[in-house]
């Protein structure tokens, strides 16, 4: 019995009885509860520890004002902001140790907004009617556990009782875990990769870890790169070997693995040591072949899996990508390195494979080289990105940047980011 405090987030005017049942099961586990009411219009059917009036005030709009002409459209942002402000403050002060919420579309939207503002590793459980579909809008890049309620969360019955008890058990179990998200004495190095650059990334990781560094690997499929950069902002990641920047080209051309407009800018803005490689940057990713836009239907397509289809960018498009990568790297303040393997950017692009096109790759490299900021050093090697020597050199160059940064800061261990 851990005696931890769990935030229970719910609209007590519509989910009061269910919230009370959830609270009782958390207490049966030996933990305490802090019930936060995000309801507005109806009358709460169970007692809150943080009232809806307090939540509205924290959202900078009195509840009485919301009730003058009550609409979900007006109330939801206020209550979400208020709950976020209150809960993040409690978390930062170490007063709460997990959060669980229950709801449908509205409740899930509000509660997960609060959860996305909380640190990685902090236990987050969302019992939701929406959890069996595409949960990306609610989870985004945070470690939210989505739990499908099966039935609507409206009344207590044998199914909802079990689901609520399971949600209580899940969040209490997470809160009781002794392992914490703690950084070691050495910098934590992020590495990006996709399946067709994995062998090179694995070799680079081997070199980094042999040198005593911890590594954290991100699958560069859109959320992966964005999560990595969020961890940079939160001070978790100290250096990056950005081995696969496919998320940039996919963002440019509206493909599946889009990493957002800020991808490839964060490390530079924060002054984090970085070595960048063009892993799979020539590849656009779609689902089944029939989902590939008509304008690309004459391209060479490779079925990466039954649900994933890859296509190759042409020379003109690769030149555009080179210009865009260079534009994003203008944010880099400190010394950095771009490593370019001229014989292929992934296992599909080497000689003899379907995406082999050295002219297109050269167009990318030429545009990039012409526009890279002066603090970038471009290292070109006549090999492919999964070559052992190339991956080893990429890791060693990053280690040299980290050590130089440490020397500048006058530290022997990891930098302060």
Phi, psi and omega per residue, in radians:
X1 nan 2.021 -2.947
X2 -1.547 -0.448 -3.097
X3 1.169 0.476 3.095
X4 -1.374 2.899 3.110
X5 -1.945 2.178 -3.089
X6 -1.916 2.219 3.015
X7 -1.331 2.267 3.032
X8 -1.979 2.010 -3.037
X9 -1.882 2.130 -3.090
X10 -2.850 2.814 3.010
X11 -1.584 1.835 -2.995
X12 -1.324 -0.169 3.052
X13 -1.373 -0.399 3.140
X14 -2.085 -0.338 -3.074
X15 -2.214 0.490 -3.050
X16 -1.136 -0.853 -3.109
X17 -1.135 -0.690 3.130
X18 -1.165 -0.674 3.108
X19 -1.137 -0.708 3.118
X20 -1.099 -0.701 3.117
X21 -1.125 -0.737 3.100
X22 -1.098 -0.751 3.130
X23 -1.051 -0.747 -3.122
X24 -1.093 -0.667 -3.127
X25 -1.287 -0.549 3.031
X26 -1.133 -0.725 3.120
X27 -1.157 -0.585 3.078
X28 -1.114 -0.463 3.107
X29 -1.394 -0.058 3.126
X30 1.642 0.129 -3.129
X31 -1.859 2.885 3.107
X32 -1.748 2.837 3.122
X33 -2.177 2.653 3.011
X34 -2.295 1.728 -3.046
X35 -1.495 2.185 3.140
X36 -1.945 2.125 -3.082
X37 -1.634 2.064 3.106
X38 -1.898 0.208 3.069
X39 -1.285 2.882 -3.104
X40 -2.300 -0.989 -2.863
X41 -1.462 -0.878 -3.031
X42 -1.393 -3.033 3.127
X43 -1.675 2.215 3.124
X44 -1.025 2.374 -3.124
X45 -1.790 0.112 2.964
X46 -2.629 2.862 -3.014
X47 -1.426 2.408 3.084
X48 -1.747 2.615 2.986
X49 -1.475 -0.612 2.985
X50 -2.086 1.975 -2.995
X51 -1.299 2.871 3.089
X52 -1.126 -0.525 3.065
X53 -1.099 -0.747 3.132
X54 -1.166 -0.659 3.127
X55 -1.143 -0.802 3.128
X56 -1.069 -0.748 3.103
X57 -1.062 -0.699 3.104
X58 -1.170 -0.387 3.049
X59 -1.575 0.154 3.013
X60 1.222 0.438 3.033
X61 -2.513 2.077 -3.137
X62 -1.045 2.551 3.139
X63 -1.030 -0.651 3.141
X64 -1.032 -0.620 3.112
X65 -1.207 -0.687 3.099
X66 -1.125 -0.562 -3.084
X67 -1.428 -0.153 3.114
X68 -1.117 -0.718 3.093
X69 -2.516 1.255 -2.931
X70 -1.219 2.175 3.005
X71 -2.430 2.605 3.091
X72 -1.091 -0.641 -3.100
X73 -1.055 -0.675 -3.141
X74 -1.435 -0.666 -3.017
X75 -1.363 -0.687 -3.004
X76 -1.000 -0.827 3.140
X77 -1.100 -0.627 3.137
X78 -1.146 -0.854 -3.111
X79 -1.179 -0.602 3.091
X80 -1.153 -0.756 3.121
X81 -1.126 -0.757 -3.134
X82 -1.109 -0.803 3.120
X83 -1.104 -0.691 3.113
X84 -1.083 -0.810 -3.137
X85 -1.074 -0.764 -3.106
X86 -1.191 -0.805 -3.060
X87 -1.239 -0.724 3.130
X88 -1.086 -0.622 3.100
X89 -1.146 -0.758 3.109
X90 -1.092 -0.709 3.125
X91 -1.138 -0.780 -3.114
X92 -1.102 -0.499 3.119
X93 -1.530 -0.035 3.121
X94 1.268 0.376 -3.081
X95 -1.553 -0.280 3.108
X96 -2.292 2.730 -2.943
X97 -2.265 0.055 3.106
X98 -3.073 2.848 3.101
X99 -2.440 2.404 3.065
X100 -2.336 2.499 3.126
X101 -2.433 2.818 3.101
X102 -2.421 2.493 3.134
X103 3.016 3.036 3.025
X104 -1.711 -2.437 -3.076
X105 -1.125 -0.855 -3.110
X106 -1.190 -0.845 -3.122
X107 -1.104 -0.671 3.127
X108 -1.163 -0.736 3.135
X109 -1.064 -0.815 -3.122
X110 -1.180 -0.866 -3.047
X111 -1.129 -0.721 -3.121
X112 -1.253 -0.425 3.006
X113 -1.088 -0.741 3.069
X114 -1.099 -0.804 -3.083
X115 -1.106 -0.639 -3.122
X116 -1.170 -0.312 3.109
X117 -1.486 -0.102 -3.065
X118 -1.620 2.761 -3.056
X119 -1.144 2.693 2.974
X120 -1.038 2.426 3.126
X121 1.642 -0.406 3.093
X122 -1.239 2.216 -3.041
X123 -1.065 2.245 -3.102
X124 -2.399 2.044 -3.139
X125 -2.205 2.205 3.126
X126 -2.052 1.873 3.050
X127 -1.507 2.000 -2.917
X128 -2.511 2.538 2.995
X129 -1.220 -0.257 -3.051
X130 -1.671 0.068 -2.938
X131 -1.444 0.032 3.121
X132 -1.761 -0.032 3.136
X133 -1.861 -2.585 3.096
X134 -1.314 1.908 -3.067
X135 -1.651 0.047 -3.103
X136 -0.964 -0.710 -3.136
X137 -1.061 -0.440 -3.106
X138 -1.712 -0.682 -3.128
X139 -1.392 -0.787 -3.053
X140 0.924 -2.039 -3.071
X141 -1.989 0.336 -3.137
X142 -1.893 2.795 -3.034
X143 -1.508 1.106 3.116
X144 -1.608 2.229 3.068
X145 -1.532 1.954 3.116
X146 -1.602 2.234 -3.060
X147 -2.142 2.070 -3.086
X148 -1.292 2.201 -3.096
X149 -1.400 -0.188 -3.136
X150 1.230 -1.037 3.098
X151 -1.788 2.930 2.988
X152 -1.124 2.532 -3.136
X153 -1.528 1.335 -3.065
X154 -2.531 1.612 -3.088
X155 1.688 2.769 -3.142
X156 -1.765 2.218 3.094
X157 -2.547 3.068 -3.081
X158 -0.965 -0.598 -3.123
X159 -1.322 -0.876 -3.095
X160 -1.133 -0.618 3.093
X161 -1.040 -0.791 -3.136
X162 -1.144 -0.728 -3.133
X163 -1.133 -0.743 3.117
X164 -1.139 -0.711 3.098
X165 -1.122 -0.684 3.095
X166 -1.119 -0.719 3.123
X167 -1.095 -0.711 3.082
X168 -1.068 -0.798 3.130
X169 -1.097 -0.659 -3.122
X170 -1.131 -0.878 -3.068
X171 -1.228 -0.618 3.095
X172 -1.167 -0.704 3.100
X173 -1.083 -0.742 3.111
X174 -1.108 -0.765 -3.110
X175 -1.130 -0.460 -3.089
X176 -1.520 -0.125 -3.141
X177 -1.159 2.308 -3.075
X178 -1.400 -0.414 -3.124
X179 -1.186 2.237 3.122
X180 -1.969 2.749 3.078
X181 -1.403 1.593 -3.083
X182 -2.092 2.434 3.114
X183 -1.522 2.575 3.140
X184 -1.486 -2.948 -3.114
X185 -1.350 -0.434 3.124
X186 -1.683 2.733 3.067
X187 -1.021 2.526 3.050
X188 -1.574 2.101 -3.048
X189 -1.785 2.141 3.067
X190 -1.506 2.482 3.090
X191 -2.298 2.272 3.057
X192 -1.768 2.567 3.088
X193 -2.800 2.803 2.916
X194 -2.239 3.032 -3.023
X195 -0.967 -0.620 -3.055
X196 -1.545 0.145 2.967
X197 -2.207 0.148 -2.965
X198 -1.080 -0.707 -3.083
X199 -1.090 -0.705 3.090
X200 -1.160 -0.760 3.128
X201 -1.083 -0.697 3.138
X202 -1.089 -0.696 3.107
X203 -1.142 -0.750 3.117
X204 -1.072 -0.720 3.106
X205 -1.077 -0.736 3.112
X206 -1.013 -0.761 -3.137
X207 -1.161 -0.770 -3.138
X208 -1.088 -0.780 -3.109
X209 -1.237 -0.570 3.069
X210 -1.130 -0.473 3.115
X211 -1.483 0.012 3.062
X212 1.710 0.146 -3.129
X213 -1.631 2.567 2.951
X214 -1.460 2.550 3.109
X215 -2.173 2.649 3.052
X216 -2.368 2.142 -2.980
X217 -1.807 2.369 3.130
X218 -2.080 2.256 3.079
X219 -1.337 2.020 -2.989
X220 -1.388 1.198 -3.092
X221 -2.031 0.375 -3.135
X222 1.918 -1.357 3.079
X223 -1.074 -0.523 -3.121
X224 -1.078 -0.887 3.135
X225 -1.142 -0.660 3.133
X226 -1.191 -0.662 3.083
X227 -1.117 -0.719 3.101
X228 -1.017 -0.799 -3.094
X229 -1.252 -0.515 3.029
X230 -1.152 -0.681 3.100
X231 -1.156 -0.537 3.017
X232 -1.071 -0.806 -3.118
X233 -1.113 -0.574 -3.135
X234 -1.489 0.046 3.074
X235 1.378 0.273 3.140
X236 -1.492 -0.728 -3.110
X237 -1.722 2.322 -3.051
X238 -1.915 -0.315 -3.134
X239 -2.737 2.772 -3.078
X240 -2.471 2.310 2.902
X241 -1.812 1.634 -3.070
X242 -1.446 1.395 -2.976
X243 -1.312 -0.467 -3.079
X244 -2.314 1.957 -3.095
X245 -1.922 0.540 3.102
X246 -0.977 -0.471 -3.097
X247 -1.130 -0.421 3.121
X248 -1.241 -0.890 -3.132
X249 -1.154 -0.627 3.112
X250 -1.177 -0.569 3.036
X251 -1.161 -0.747 -3.104
X252 -1.081 -0.670 -3.005
X253 -1.922 0.261 3.017
X254 1.178 0.601 3.132
X255 -1.667 -3.119 -2.960
X256 -1.159 -0.649 -2.977
X257 -1.632 0.640 -3.103
X258 -1.155 2.261 -3.080
X259 -1.798 0.144 3.113
X260 1.589 2.818 -3.065
X261 -1.234 -0.350 -3.114
X262 -1.617 -0.123 -3.113
X263 -0.971 2.338 3.098
X264 1.439 0.200 3.111
X265 -1.954 -0.405 -2.947
X266 -1.208 -0.827 -3.122
X267 -1.022 -0.733 3.141
X268 -1.116 -0.727 -3.140
X269 -1.161 -0.600 -3.107
X270 -1.516 -0.144 -3.115
X271 1.293 0.500 3.139
X272 -1.460 2.320 3.110
X273 -0.974 2.324 -3.099
X274 -2.558 2.433 2.918
X275 -2.106 2.280 -3.056
X276 -2.057 2.418 3.066
X277 -2.228 2.665 -3.036
X278 -1.548 0.728 -3.060
X279 -0.961 2.115 3.038
X280 1.001 0.384 -3.089
X281 -1.201 -0.280 3.129
X282 -1.527 0.017 -3.012
X283 -1.835 2.275 2.905
X284 -1.822 2.473 -3.036
X285 -2.049 2.283 3.072
X286 -2.294 3.124 3.083
X287 -1.457 -2.330 -3.112
X288 -1.049 2.759 -3.080
X289 -0.905 -0.592 -3.123
X290 -1.207 -0.225 3.102
X291 -1.545 -0.157 3.114
X292 -1.193 2.234 3.140
X293 -0.944 2.562 -3.053
X294 -0.997 -0.614 -3.102
X295 -1.117 -0.283 3.140
X296 -1.807 0.068 -2.989
X297 -1.149 -0.325 3.115
X298 -1.578 0.073 -3.125
X299 -1.464 2.834 2.972
X300 -1.237 2.194 3.121
X301 -1.951 2.484 3.064
X302 -2.165 2.203 3.098
X303 -1.422 1.811 -3.135
X304 -1.278 -0.579 3.059
X305 -2.766 3.016 3.127
X306 -0.990 -0.492 -3.114
X307 -1.817 -0.042 -3.047
X308 -2.196 2.226 3.112
X309 -2.138 2.252 3.131
X310 -1.861 2.552 2.996
X311 -2.337 2.811 -3.032
X312 -1.772 2.321 3.028
X313 -1.288 2.563 -3.133
X314 -1.544 -3.080 -3.040
X315 -1.066 -0.811 -3.134
X316 -1.097 -0.753 -3.139
X317 -1.166 -0.664 3.110
X318 -1.144 -0.622 3.058
X319 -1.093 -0.708 3.098
X320 -1.099 -0.707 3.119
X321 -1.125 -0.717 3.101
X322 -1.015 -0.734 3.119
X323 -1.164 -0.694 -3.125
X324 -1.209 -0.723 3.091
X325 -1.053 -0.771 3.117
X326 -1.081 -0.683 3.124
X327 -1.081 -0.760 -3.130
X328 -1.186 -0.538 -3.123
X329 -1.367 -0.093 3.065
X330 -1.114 -0.335 3.137
X331 -1.313 -0.201 -3.076
X332 -1.241 2.182 -3.064
X333 -1.602 -0.567 -2.990
X334 -1.954 3.140 3.109
X335 -1.058 2.380 3.124
X336 -2.622 2.927 -3.054
X337 -2.301 2.379 2.968
X338 -1.995 2.121 3.131
X339 -1.814 2.199 -3.062
X340 -2.073 1.974 3.081
X341 -1.557 1.957 -2.975
X342 -1.290 -0.180 -3.074
X343 -1.783 0.281 3.052
X344 2.400 2.382 -3.041
X345 -1.673 -0.013 3.058
X346 -2.999 3.112 -3.053
X347 -1.205 -0.338 3.079
X348 -1.438 -0.246 -2.987
X349 -1.896 0.122 3.103
X350 -1.455 2.873 -3.089
X351 -0.986 2.312 -3.133
X352 1.665 -0.169 -3.141
X353 -1.832 2.900 -2.952
X354 -1.122 -0.472 -3.081
X355 -1.777 0.230 -3.141
X356 -1.156 2.078 -3.137
X357 -2.775 1.395 -3.073
X358 -1.101 -0.474 3.124
X359 -1.167 -0.747 3.116
X360 -1.149 -0.725 3.101
X361 -1.094 -0.673 3.127
X362 -1.137 -0.609 3.105
X363 -1.131 -0.720 3.070
X364 -1.049 -0.866 -3.070
X365 -1.121 -0.673 -3.118
X366 -1.140 -0.781 -3.140
X367 -1.170 -0.684 3.121
X368 -1.120 -0.847 -3.092
X369 -1.070 -0.662 -3.100
X370 -1.206 -0.361 -3.013
X371 -2.086 -0.050 3.126
X372 -1.055 2.433 3.066
X373 -1.102 2.751 -3.025
X374 -1.111 -0.384 -3.136
X375 -1.430 -0.024 3.068
X376 -1.650 2.394 2.993
X377 -1.882 2.217 3.124
X378 -1.736 2.143 -3.141
X379 -1.943 2.076 -3.134
X380 -1.936 2.380 3.137
X381 -2.285 2.435 -3.111
X382 -1.465 1.185 -3.138
X383 -2.744 -3.080 3.128
X384 -1.854 2.955 -2.948
X385 -1.240 -0.366 3.129
X386 -1.659 0.107 3.091
X387 -1.152 2.361 -3.080
X388 -1.034 -0.753 -3.118
X389 -1.149 -0.667 3.133
X390 -1.130 -0.829 -3.132
X391 -1.107 -0.682 3.111
X392 -1.093 -0.796 -3.139
X393 -1.116 -0.686 3.121
X394 -1.032 -0.795 3.130
X395 -1.133 -0.750 -3.117
X396 -1.146 -0.640 3.093
X397 -1.155 -0.660 3.096
X398 -1.153 -0.722 3.098
X399 -1.019 -0.704 3.134
X400 -1.124 -0.659 3.102
X401 -1.180 -0.691 3.119
X402 -1.099 -0.821 -3.104
X403 -1.136 -0.641 3.091
X404 -1.141 -0.713 3.117
X405 -1.109 -0.746 3.126
X406 -1.091 -0.715 3.132
X407 -1.093 -0.708 3.125
X408 -1.133 -0.620 -3.122
X409 -1.460 -0.214 -3.135
X410 1.265 0.620 3.132
X411 -2.132 2.730 3.117
X412 -1.785 -0.300 3.140
X413 -1.906 -2.466 -3.080
X414 -1.333 2.694 3.090
X415 -1.345 2.990 3.065
X416 -1.505 0.207 3.095
X417 1.578 nan nan
